[in-house]
Amino acid sequence: NPHTPPKTLTHLAADPAELVRESVAGNPHTPPETLTHLASDPDHDVRWSAASNPHTPPKTLTHLANDPHGCVRAGVAGNPATPLTVLEAMVLPAESEQPQQ
């Protein structure tokens, strides 16, 4: 619910139900520090919601850009708050991975 107070969202971020944490991570009023906490959730759907939330801090998005789950990385790639440098690093192969000439 977009009208849920931030304090309540922070409390719900610790709920044992993954679906509740996922909903909190996707809420536009969830405080940034709570989104950072949810970005380390064991459930990849919760991390995807945090990665997709435009209020997730850039430092947290940078961390999520290396998530082992492709859906989480896709959330980072589609987030308008993701720094350009992070998007470039996600697209361009590392120099060590480029073919030798």
PyMOL commands that set and color helices and strands:
alter all, ss='L'
color gray80, all
select helices_A, chain A and resi 6-12+18-26+32-38+44-52+58-64+70-78+84-91+95-97
alter helices_A, ss='H'
color red, helices_A
deselect
rebuild
show_as cartoon
